[in-house]
Structures are given as structure tokens and as C-alpha cells.
Amino acid sequence: MEYVAMGRSGLRVSRACLGTMNFSVSQGAGSGLAATGEAEATAIIDAFLEAGGNFVDTADVYNGGEAETITGRALRGRRDDVVIATKGFMPQSSVPNHSGLSRVHLTRALEASLRRLGTDYVDLYYCHQWDAGTPIEETMATLDGFVRSGKVRYLGCSNFSAAQIVESLWAADRASGVPFTCLQPQYSLVNRTIEAEVLPVCERHGLGTAIYSPLAGGLLAGRYRPGADPEAGTRMARLLEMPRPAAQQWVASQLTDRNFAVAAEVAAAAARLGTTSAALALAWAAAQPGITSVIVGPRSREQLDQNLAGFGLAPPADVLAHMTKVSQ
């Protein structure tokens, strides 16, 4: 496993990051996406660490906090060997002040995450998304306090635009506070929007990146077919079952003719190389400029092994160039 610095910081993380969105004690609480019970989730975490991975990503919203609970239990006795990242922002209830990036909510959210994780600090704490209702000065001052208290080591943001990243950095600088070290954006062969402005901003200001959904919800792993409904149990099928228009819209944005065409090119190239579509898509993502770490979210030990194969794959330059061209 290769280790790299996160942005301009001294924090070193594995190129592969283990995402825990699928982990749930009750296999279905909270977000509705959970498919992996605690025993299998713990086996996945053990195997990931044995393979050399040291970077684990979770969030307070993942299955009602159960992903954090499982992660904390699985890492007991080896906490200091692992970089744990979690996030705050998402609603924890319908009560006012139980969501967003305000001082009151972030403080409550961090304390709850620390309890579930069974630790007194997290290595990387993300703002899960932008909060237009809270002054960014308040947010950055609150996060700076977390670092100074020792409860957080590094700060990050997820799903921020280029302008929002810069505005946040300005706010931290004006207050002589701690800036963001990492961005967690969506990125894959079929979702390359961040290349236009976001990645250049991260490079200019020294932010590393930990990208999510590198397989586009399984599309680039060949789990879906044009004109056919997603098979039961797949991520797309579970998203379609959720009573959330945003989830259904995301599925529609992924299962397009253009994206299926890109997936077909990936499958053909993978076959020529004697590897899997998933491994080639992950290898392409990890090889792109500005990408520090790639988050994989396996639902089983078998899927983890398939995903990790992508980090040991070194596709020829012409294959990578072809993937870049067909997905432009």
C-alpha cells in the first residue's frame, strides 16, 4: 500500500480509503442504504488494515450513527494506528439547531461522534456540505476551536464548490485560524466536474483530496445494464426505494446512455488487460493529478479484495489516456 501526504500537511494516508456507508448494526437503520452487518463490517475493516490501509472514512449520518459505532468497536486497541475521518452537518432530528454548520450543532455533533467512535479525538473532521444559513466565519472559528482543544487534528470539507473552498480559507486566514487540509468530492470516470475549477483550487491552496463514488455507485463495476432496472440489493435499487427525490435524481443522472457507453469502454479495456472493470476504474481515478486518496465502500470482504486490486494495478499509459478521452 502506498502512503501519501494529505495536501500540505504532515498527515500521511493510504491511497485507498475505506468508506463505511454500508455498515449498520441493524442492517437498515438511518439512511436506508446499509447492507453490511457488524460481523462482516468488522472483517472488512480487519482485512483493510492487514492490506496496509490506514485511512477510514465515516459520518454521523451513516445509518443513524451505526457506522461510527461499528468503526469504533472494530478499531479498539489500534486506534492510534488509523486515520479516522468523520463528518458533521446533516440533520440529526427535526429539532431546530440539530443540523448545519453552526457552532451549536457542530459542537453537539462532534461530541456525539466521539462517543460513538469510542475515542477522544478524530484525525480529520469534515463539514459534510456547505451551509448557506450560517456565516462561514462562525463555522471556521468553531472548527479552529476543535483543533485547539485536541478533539480534532485536521479539518476538511465535502461537496464544496471552488468558491466555497476559497471563501472558507479566507475566513480562517482572517481569524488566524486553522484552514482546511482536505476536500472530499465526488469523482469518477463519469463524474469529472471537479477538474474544471475545484481541483485547481485545491492544488493552489494545498488541499489534498479523498474522492468518493469512484465506481459511480457500481456502474463502472458493471453492475447495471442499459434499459434494465437495477437488480434488487444493488445500491441503485436501494436508492430508488428511498422516499427522497434527490436520491432518485442521482440514480437517473448516473444511469444514462453516455455513462453506460463509458462503462462499456472500461469493461473492454479491462478484459484486454485481464483485470476487472472495478480495478481499472479505481486505478484510473488514483492516477489522476490532484487525487490523494480514493474511497471504496465495499459491502463484503469479497468486494474489498476486488477493490484493493485496483491499487496494485498499473495500467499502461495509453490505456489511461484512452479512458480519459472516452470519458471527456
C-alpha positions in Angstrom: 0.0 0.0 0.0 1.3 3.5 -0.9 1.1 6.3 1.6 1.0 10.0 0.7 0.8 13.3 2.5 -2.7 14.8 2.7 -2.2 18.2 1.0 0.5 20.3 2.5 0.0 18.7 5.9 2.2 16.1 7.6 -0.6 13.7 7.8 0.1 10.5 5.7 -2.7 8.4 4.5 -3.1 5.3 2.3 -4.1 5.8 -1.3 -7.1 3.6 -0.5 -9.6 4.9 2.0 -12.2 2.6 3.5 -15.7 4.0 3.3 -18.2 2.8 5.9 -21.6 4.0 4.5 -22.8 0.4 4.2 -22.1 -0.6 7.8 -25.0 -1.0 10.1 -25.7 -2.8 13.4 -29.4 -3.3 12.4 -28.7 -3.5 8.6 -31.1 -0.9 7.5 -31.4 1.9 10.0 -31.0 5.6 9.2 -30.0 6.3 5.6 -31.7 3.1 4.2 -28.5 2.1 2.3 -27.0 -0.3 4.8 -26.3 -3.8 3.6 -23.5 -5.0 5.8 -23.9 -6.2 9.4 -21.4 -5.7 12.1 -19.6 -9.1 11.8 -18.9 -8.6 8.1 -18.1 -4.9 8.6 -15.5 -5.8 11.2 -14.0 -8.5 8.9 -13.8 -5.8 6.2 -12.0 -3.4 8.5 -9.6 -6.1 9.7 -8.7 -7.1 6.1 -8.3 -3.5 5.0 -5.8 -2.8 7.8 -4.0 -6.1 7.1 -3.6 -5.0 3.5 -1.8 -1.8 4.7 -4.7 0.7 4.6 -4.7 3.2 7.4 -7.5 5.7 6.4 -11.1 5.0 7.4 -14.0 7.3 6.5 -17.4 7.6 8.2 -20.0 10.1 9.1 -22.6 10.8 11.8 -25.4 10.4 9.3 -24.4 6.9 8.0 -27.2 4.7 9.2 -28.1 6.8 12.2 -24.6 6.8 13.6 -24.3 3.0 13.5 -21.4 3.1 11.0 -19.4 5.2 13.5 -20.3 2.7 16.3 -19.1 -0.3 14.3 -15.9 1.5 13.3 -15.1 2.5 16.8 -15.6 -1.1 18.1 -13.6 -2.6 15.3 -10.6 -0.3 16.0 -10.4 -0.7 19.7 -6.8 -1.4 20.7 -5.3 0.0 17.5 -6.9 3.5 17.4 -3.5 5.3 17.1 -2.6 3.3 14.0 -5.6 4.5 12.0 -6.6 7.9 10.5 -10.3 8.2 11.3 -12.3 10.8 9.3 -15.9 11.7 10.1 -18.3 14.4 9.2 -20.9 16.8 10.7 -23.8 18.8 9.1 -26.6 16.5 8.3 -29.9 16.7 10.4 -29.9 14.5 13.5 -33.5 15.2 14.2 -36.3 17.6 13.2 -35.5 19.9 16.1 -34.1 23.4 15.2 -30.3 23.7 15.7 -29.8 19.9 15.1 -28.3 20.4 11.6 -25.9 22.6 9.7 -22.5 24.2 10.4 -23.5 26.4 13.3 -21.4 26.4 16.5 -24.2 24.8 18.5 -24.8 22.0 16.0 -21.2 21.2 15.1 -20.2 21.1 18.8 -23.0 18.7 19.6 -22.4 16.6 16.5 -18.6 16.2 17.2 -19.2 15.1 20.8 -21.8 12.6 19.7 -19.4 11.2 17.0 -16.6 10.9 19.6 -18.9 8.9 21.9 -19.9 6.5 19.1 -16.4 6.1 17.9 -15.1 5.5 21.4 -12.3 7.9 21.1 -11.3 11.3 22.4 -10.2 12.7 19.0 -10.7 12.3 15.3 -7.9 12.8 12.8 -10.0 14.5 10.2 -13.3 16.3 10.7 -15.3 17.3 7.6 -18.1 19.8 7.0 -20.3 17.4 5.1 -21.7 20.2 2.9 -22.0 24.0 2.6 -24.4 25.8 5.0 -25.8 28.9 3.4 -27.6 29.7 6.6 -24.5 30.0 8.8 -21.7 32.6 8.4 -18.6 30.9 7.3 -16.7 32.9 9.9 -18.7 31.1 12.7 -18.1 27.7 11.2 -14.3 28.2 10.8 -13.9 29.7 14.2 -15.8 26.7 15.7 -13.6 24.2 13.8 -10.5 26.1 14.9 -11.6 25.6 18.5 -12.0 21.8 17.9 -8.3 21.7 16.8 -7.0 23.8 19.6 -8.9 21.6 22.1 -7.2 18.5 20.8 -10.5 16.8 19.8 -9.7 17.2 16.0 -6.4 17.0 14.3 -7.1 18.2 10.8 -10.1 19.9 9.1 -11.8 19.2 5.8 -14.9 19.9 3.7 -17.1 17.8 1.5 -19.1 18.8 -1.6 -17.8 22.4 -1.5 -17.5 24.4 -4.7 -14.3 26.1 -5.7 -15.7 29.5 -4.5 -16.9 28.0 -1.2 -13.4 26.5 -0.5 -11.7 29.8 -1.1 -14.2 31.7 1.0 -13.6 29.3 3.8 -9.9 29.6 3.6 -10.2 33.4 3.6 -12.4 33.2 6.8 -9.8 31.1 8.5 -7.0 33.3 7.5 -8.7 36.5 8.7 -9.1 34.9 12.1 -5.6 33.4 12.1 -7.3 30.0 12.4 -6.7 26.5 11.1 -7.6 26.1 7.4 -9.0 23.1 5.6 -6.5 20.3 4.7 -8.7 18.1 2.6 -11.7 18.1 0.3 -14.0 15.1 -0.2 -15.7 15.4 -3.6 -17.4 13.1 -5.9 -15.2 12.0 -8.8 -15.1 9.1 -11.3 -14.8 8.4 -15.0 -18.4 9.5 -15.4 -18.3 12.4 -12.9 -15.3 14.7 -13.7 -16.8 18.1 -13.0 -14.3 18.9 -10.3 -11.5 19.0 -12.9 -12.6 22.4 -14.2 -12.3 24.5 -11.1 -12.3 22.5 -7.8 -9.1 20.5 -8.3 -7.1 23.6 -9.5 -8.2 25.5 -6.4 -7.2 22.5 -4.1 -3.8 22.4 -5.8 -3.2 26.2 -5.5 -4.2 26.3 -1.8 -2.6 23.0 -0.7 -5.7 20.8 -0.1 -5.5 17.1 -0.6 -8.5 15.1 -1.9 -10.3 12.0 -0.8 -12.7 11.2 -3.6 -16.0 9.3 -3.2 -18.1 7.2 -5.5 -15.2 6.3 -7.8 -17.3 3.5 -9.3 -20.4 5.7 -9.7 -22.5 3.6 -7.4 -21.4 0.3 -9.1 -22.0 1.5 -12.7 -18.3 1.3 -13.6 -18.0 -2.1 -12.0 -20.5 -3.4 -14.5 -23.4 -4.0 -12.1 -26.1 -2.4 -14.3 -27.3 -2.9 -17.8 -28.8 -0.3 -20.3 -32.6 -0.5 -20.4 -32.9 -2.8 -17.4 -34.0 -2.0 -13.9 -31.2 -2.2 -11.2 -31.1 -5.6 -9.6 -32.6 -5.9 -6.1 -30.0 -5.3 -3.4 -27.7 -3.1 -5.5 -27.0 0.5 -4.4 -29.0 2.0 -7.2 -32.0 -0.2 -6.4 -31.9 0.7 -2.8 -31.7 4.4 -3.6 -34.7 4.1 -5.9 -36.7 2.6 -3.0 -36.0 5.7 -0.8 -38.7 8.3 -0.5 -36.1 11.0 -1.4 -36.4 12.8 -4.7 -32.7 13.7 -4.5 -31.7 10.0 -4.3 -33.8 9.1 -7.3 -32.5 12.1 -9.3 -28.9 10.9 -8.6 -29.7 7.5 -9.9 -31.2 9.0 -13.1 -28.1 11.1 -13.5 -25.8 8.0 -13.4 -27.8 5.5 -15.5 -27.5 7.5 -18.7 -26.7 6.3 -22.2 -23.4 8.3 -22.1 -22.4 6.8 -18.8 -23.2 3.2 -20.0 -21.1 3.9 -23.1 -18.1 4.9 -20.8 -18.7 1.8 -18.7 -18.6 -0.4 -21.8 -15.2 1.1 -22.8 -13.9 0.4 -19.3 -15.1 -3.2 -19.5 -13.5 -3.7 -22.9 -10.2 -2.3 -21.7 -10.2 -4.3 -18.5 -10.8 -7.5 -20.5 -7.8 -6.8 -22.7 -5.7 -6.3 -19.5 -7.0 -9.4 -17.8 -8.5 -7.4 -14.9 -11.9 -6.2 -13.7 -13.8 -3.1 -14.6 -13.8 -2.0 -11.0 -10.0 -2.4 -10.7 -9.3 -0.4 -13.8 -11.8 2.4 -12.9 -10.1 2.7 -9.5 -6.6 2.7 -11.0 -7.6 5.4 -13.4 -9.0 7.6 -10.5 -6.0 7.1 -8.4 -3.7 8.0 -11.2 -5.3 11.4 -11.9 -3.5 14.6 -11.0 -4.7 16.1 -7.7 -6.2 12.9 -6.3 -4.7 12.0 -2.9 -6.9 9.1 -1.8 -9.8 7.1 -3.3 -12.6 6.0 -1.1 -14.0 2.5 -1.6 -17.2 1.3 0.0 -17.4 -2.5 -0.1 -20.4 -4.4 1.1 -18.4 -7.6 1.6 -14.9 -9.0 2.1 -15.0 -10.2 -1.5 -15.8 -6.7 -2.8 -13.0 -5.3 -0.7 -10.5 -7.7 -2.3 -11.8 -6.7 -5.7 -11.4 -3.0 -5.0 -7.9 -3.3 -3.5 -6.7 -4.9 -6.7 -7.2 -1.6 -8.3 -4.5 0.0 -6.1 -1.9 -2.6 -7.2 -2.7 -2.2 -10.9 -0.5 -0.1 -13.1 -2.4 0.3 -16.5 -0.3 1.3 -19.5 -0.2 5.0 -20.2 -2.1 4.5 -23.5 -5.0 2.7 -21.6 -5.3 5.5 -19.1 -5.2 8.1 -21.9 -7.9 6.2 -23.7 -10.1 6.1 -20.6 -9.6 9.9 -20.2 -10.6 10.5 -23.8 -13.7 8.4 -23.9 -15.0 9.9 -20.7 -14.2 13.5 -21.5 
